[in-house]
Amino acid sequence: MITTHVLDLSTGRPAAGVRVVLVSIEDGEHTTVATGVTDPDGRLNDLMPQSRRLEAAIYELTFETGIYFSARGVLAFHPSVTVTFEISEGEQDYHVPLLISPYGYTTYRGS
């Protein structure tokens, strides 16, 4: 299972309403696996059904940060943020948090 949450460092609050797209990449082929929107707490815990098994592959999580900031009347440098990561074991859970501001971002593998 892959989960995420987004925190807006410019406000010190969760980033609610951020659209997220999960894509798998195998042999150069990009396949959309799931899409979702962060909840009022900035979390997206139901991006994938729990019954879906993660295949070993390279994945991308793309966060539509430009739309999020634009809706708040804030000019942002990054129209989107894409985090690319590799899963080698299909049985584990992966949490990929994103910390954003209008001019930067950071991410890490969470727990």
C-alpha positions as CSV (number, residue, x, y, z in Angstrom):
1,M,0.0,0.0,0.0
2,I,1.2,3.5,-0.8
3,T,0.0,6.4,1.3
4,T,1.0,10.1,1.5
5,H,0.4,13.3,3.2
6,V,1.2,16.9,2.2
7,L,2.0,19.7,4.6
8,D,2.1,23.4,3.5
9,L,5.2,24.9,5.2
10,S,4.1,28.4,4.3
11,T,1.1,28.2,6.5
12,G,2.1,25.5,8.9
13,R,-1.0,23.5,8.1
14,P,-2.0,20.3,6.2
15,A,-2.5,20.8,2.5
16,A,-6.1,19.7,1.8
17,G,-7.4,19.2,-1.7
18,V,-4.1,18.4,-3.5
19,R,-4.7,16.0,-6.4
20,V,-2.2,13.1,-6.5
21,V,-1.5,10.7,-9.3
22,L,0.3,7.4,-8.9
23,V,2.0,5.9,-11.9
24,S,4.0,2.8,-12.3
25,I,6.9,2.6,-14.8
26,E,8.0,-0.7,-16.4
27,D,10.1,-0.9,-19.5
28,G,9.6,2.8,-20.1
29,E,5.8,2.4,-20.1
30,H,3.9,4.7,-17.7
31,T,0.7,3.3,-16.4
32,T,-1.7,5.2,-14.1
33,V,-2.3,3.1,-11.0
34,A,-4.5,5.4,-8.9
35,T,-5.5,9.0,-8.3
36,G,-6.8,10.8,-5.3
37,V,-7.1,14.0,-3.4
38,T,-5.7,14.8,0.1
39,D,-8.3,15.1,2.9
40,P,-8.7,18.0,5.3
41,D,-5.7,16.7,7.3
42,G,-3.6,16.7,4.1
43,R,-3.6,12.9,4.0
44,L,-4.3,10.4,1.3
45,N,-4.6,7.0,2.9
46,D,-6.9,5.4,0.4
47,L,-4.9,6.0,-2.8
48,M,-4.9,2.3,-3.5
49,P,-7.3,-0.4,-2.4
50,Q,-5.7,-2.4,0.4
51,S,-6.4,-5.6,-1.5
52,R,-4.1,-4.5,-4.4
53,R,-0.7,-6.0,-4.2
54,L,2.3,-3.7,-5.0
55,E,4.4,-5.0,-7.8
56,A,8.2,-4.4,-7.8
57,A,8.6,-1.4,-10.1
58,I,9.5,2.2,-10.3
59,Y,6.6,4.5,-9.3
60,E,5.9,8.2,-9.5
61,L,3.7,10.2,-7.3
62,T,2.7,13.5,-8.9
63,F,1.3,16.2,-6.7
64,E,-0.6,19.1,-8.4
65,T,0.9,21.8,-6.2
66,G,0.4,24.7,-8.7
67,I,-3.4,24.2,-8.6
68,Y,-3.3,24.0,-4.8
69,F,-1.4,27.3,-4.4
70,S,-3.4,29.0,-7.2
71,A,-6.7,28.3,-5.4
72,R,-5.3,30.2,-2.5
73,G,-4.1,33.1,-4.6
74,V,-0.5,32.3,-4.2
75,L,2.0,32.3,-7.1
76,A,4.1,29.1,-6.9
77,F,7.3,28.2,-8.7
78,H,6.5,24.5,-9.1
79,P,3.3,23.7,-11.0
80,S,3.6,20.1,-9.9
81,V,6.0,17.9,-7.9
82,T,6.9,14.4,-9.0
83,V,8.5,12.0,-6.6
84,T,10.0,9.0,-8.2
85,F,10.8,5.9,-6.1
86,E,11.5,2.2,-6.5
87,I,9.7,-0.7,-4.8
88,S,11.5,-3.9,-4.7
89,E,9.3,-5.8,-2.3
90,G,5.6,-6.1,-3.0
91,E,4.5,-6.9,0.5
92,Q,5.5,-3.7,2.3
93,D,3.7,-0.5,3.0
94,Y,5.2,2.8,1.7
95,H,4.5,6.2,3.1
96,V,5.8,9.2,1.0
97,P,5.2,12.5,2.7
98,L,5.6,15.9,0.9
99,L,6.4,19.2,2.5
100,I,5.6,22.1,0.2
101,S,6.0,25.9,0.0
102,P,5.4,28.2,-3.0
103,Y,9.1,28.0,-3.9
104,G,10.4,24.6,-2.7
105,Y,9.6,21.1,-1.5
106,T,11.1,18.2,0.3
107,T,10.2,14.5,0.6
108,Y,11.3,11.4,2.4
109,R,10.3,7.8,3.0
110,G,8.1,7.9,6.0
111,S,6.8,5.1,8.2
